[in-house]
Amino acid sequence: MGALQLLRPCWWRARQLTRCWRVGRWDAHCIVHGVKFNRNSGARTHRLSVVTISPQSMSSLAVKLNIGTRQLVSYFKSLGISYVLDSSFARLLTRRLYYDEFRSIHLPQQPPPSANGHSSKTTIFTGVCPGFVCYAEKTHGDLLVPLISRVRSPQAIMGRLMKDYLAKKLQLNPIDIFHVSVMPCYDKKLEASRPDFSTQNSSCREVDCVITACKMG
């Protein structure tokens, strides 16, 4: 679904620190197609479709299209989306988990183990930006990767909530939920494509489609 597009990370240099990534080029038409047809079976429809939209994307679309939040929700509903969710809840949860992680690391009585052999670490890098995570893995793995927080990004948290919690709550198979994420950055496509963000014992992605605000506008 959608043509393939070559993207270069924002930190691309002439030395080609990493290879180009082939990611799906999604737009509103691809969302409609995903709502109507199950990507894995190609025959049956999804029983539930959910859109997660970041506050940055929501503000961007509201200004560009000169519409309010309710009108934006109505637009997604007109495409057949069942639920339209704000990722602000996941952002707050991420910040809380960051605080808990930082506090636990700096408690002297319980120093956490570290992959690089140190008893504790004094610096924590957020893992919210997939571009930075990829850069760290490709260029300074031994130095930076052990310092990256283990907390998921808001998009990844919403993906797990949709394909795990919501699926169990509604007694649905995760594959029957089509989850779309509207984000401000193309690198979020890279994050969604990582094998870490799939349902347990399944090849089902926690985020099926990532589309940027500029593609929606």
C-alpha positions in Angstrom: 0.0 0.0 0.0 1.5 3.3 -1.1 4.6 3.8 -3.2 8.0 3.2 -1.7 10.1 6.3 -1.0 13.7 6.7 -0.2 14.3 8.9 2.8 17.5 10.3 4.3 17.8 10.9 8.0 18.0 14.5 9.1 21.7 13.9 10.1 22.6 12.5 6.6 26.1 13.4 5.6 28.2 12.8 2.5 29.9 9.9 4.2 26.6 8.1 4.4 26.6 7.2 8.1 23.8 4.8 7.4 21.9 3.5 4.4 18.8 5.0 3.0 15.6 3.6 4.4 12.8 2.4 2.3 9.5 3.3 4.0 5.9 3.5 2.9 4.7 6.8 1.5 1.3 7.1 3.2 -1.5 9.6 2.5 -5.2 9.9 3.3 -6.0 7.4 0.5 -3.8 4.8 2.0 -5.5 5.3 5.4 -8.9 4.6 3.7 -7.4 1.5 2.0 -6.1 0.3 5.4 -9.4 0.8 7.1 -11.2 -1.2 4.4 -8.8 -4.0 3.9 -6.7 -6.1 6.2 -3.1 -5.8 5.2 -2.3 -9.3 6.2 -5.2 -11.2 4.7 -6.1 -8.9 1.9 -9.7 -10.0 2.1 -11.4 -9.3 5.4 -11.9 -5.8 6.8 -10.5 -4.5 10.1 -13.0 -4.6 12.9 -11.6 -1.5 14.5 -9.6 1.5 13.3 -7.8 4.0 15.6 -5.9 7.2 14.8 -3.3 8.6 17.3 -2.4 12.2 16.6 0.3 14.1 18.3 -0.4 17.6 19.7 2.1 19.1 17.4 0.4 17.6 14.3 -3.0 18.6 15.6 -1.9 22.2 16.0 -0.2 22.2 12.6 -3.3 20.8 10.8 -5.6 23.1 12.7 -3.7 26.2 11.5 -3.0 25.0 7.9 -6.6 23.8 7.3 -8.2 26.6 9.5 -10.3 24.1 11.3 -10.9 23.2 15.0 -10.2 20.0 16.8 -13.8 18.7 16.5 -13.7 19.3 12.7 -10.4 17.4 12.5 -12.0 14.5 14.5 -15.0 14.5 12.2 -12.7 14.3 9.2 -11.1 11.1 10.5 -14.5 9.7 11.4 -15.6 10.3 7.8 -12.8 8.0 6.6 -14.2 5.2 8.8 -12.0 5.7 11.8 -13.5 4.3 15.0 -11.5 6.3 17.6 -9.3 9.4 17.3 -6.9 9.7 20.2 -4.5 12.4 21.4 -1.1 11.2 22.2 -0.8 13.7 25.1 -1.7 10.9 27.6 1.2 8.8 26.4 3.5 11.9 26.6 2.6 12.4 30.2 3.2 8.7 30.9 6.5 8.9 29.2 7.6 11.8 31.3 6.6 10.1 34.5 8.5 6.9 33.5 11.5 9.0 32.7 11.4 10.6 36.1 11.1 7.2 37.8 14.0 5.8 35.7 16.2 8.8 36.5 15.3 8.6 40.2 16.0 4.9 40.5 19.4 5.3 38.7 20.5 8.0 41.1 19.4 6.2 44.3 22.8 5.3 45.9 21.5 2.2 47.6 20.3 0.5 44.4 22.6 1.2 41.5 21.2 -0.5 38.4 23.3 -2.8 36.3 24.7 -1.4 33.1 25.5 -3.1 29.7 28.9 -1.4 29.5 30.0 -2.7 32.9 29.6 0.5 34.9 27.8 0.3 38.2 25.6 3.3 37.3 25.2 6.0 34.7 25.0 9.7 35.3 23.4 10.6 32.0 20.2 9.5 30.3 19.3 10.2 26.7 15.7 10.1 25.8 14.8 7.6 23.2 11.8 9.5 21.8 13.6 10.6 18.6 14.2 7.5 16.4 16.7 9.5 14.3 19.0 10.0 17.3 18.5 6.3 18.3 19.6 5.1 14.9 22.5 7.6 14.8 23.7 6.3 18.2 23.4 2.7 17.1 25.3 3.2 13.9 28.1 5.5 15.0 28.7 5.4 18.8 27.0 2.2 19.9 29.2 1.3 22.9 29.2 4.9 24.1 25.7 6.1 23.6 23.4 3.1 23.5 23.8 2.1 27.1 22.8 5.7 28.1 19.6 5.7 26.1 16.5 5.4 28.3 14.5 2.2 28.2 11.2 4.1 28.2 9.1 3.9 25.1 8.2 6.9 23.1 4.6 8.2 23.2 3.9 6.7 19.8 5.3 3.3 20.9 3.3 3.5 24.1 0.1 4.2 22.2 0.9 1.3 19.9 1.1 -1.1 22.8 -2.0 0.2 24.4 -4.0 -0.2 21.1 -2.7 -3.7 20.2 -2.5 -5.1 23.7 -4.8 -3.3 26.2 -7.5 -2.2 23.9 -7.5 -5.6 22.0 -8.0 -7.4 25.3 -10.6 -4.9 26.5 -12.7 -5.4 23.4 -11.8 -9.1 23.0 -10.3 -8.5 19.6 -7.3 -10.1 17.9 -4.6 -7.4 17.5 -4.5 -8.0 13.8 -8.1 -6.8 13.6 -7.1 -3.3 14.8 -5.7 -0.9 12.3 -3.7 1.7 14.1 -2.7 5.0 12.4 -0.2 7.5 13.9 -0.1 11.1 12.7 3.3 12.5 13.7 5.3 15.6 12.8 8.5 13.8 11.7 9.3 11.2 9.0 11.6 9.3 11.3 8.6 8.1 13.2 8.1 5.7 10.2 11.5 4.2 11.1 10.5 3.7 14.7 7.2 1.9 13.7 9.1 -0.4 11.4 11.5 -1.7 14.1 10.9 -5.3 15.1 10.8 -4.2 18.8 7.4 -2.7 18.2 5.4 -5.7 17.3 2.9 -7.7 19.4 4.3 -10.6 21.4 4.5 -13.9 19.5 3.1 -12.1 16.4 4.3 -10.3 13.3 1.5 -7.7 13.8 2.8 -4.2 14.0 1.7 -2.0 17.0 1.5 0.9 14.6 0.3 -0.1 11.1 0.7 3.3 9.4 2.6 6.5 10.2 1.7 9.7 8.3 3.1 13.1 8.8 1.0 16.2 9.2 2.3 17.7 5.9 0.9 14.7 4.0 -2.5 15.2 5.7 -2.5 18.9 4.8 
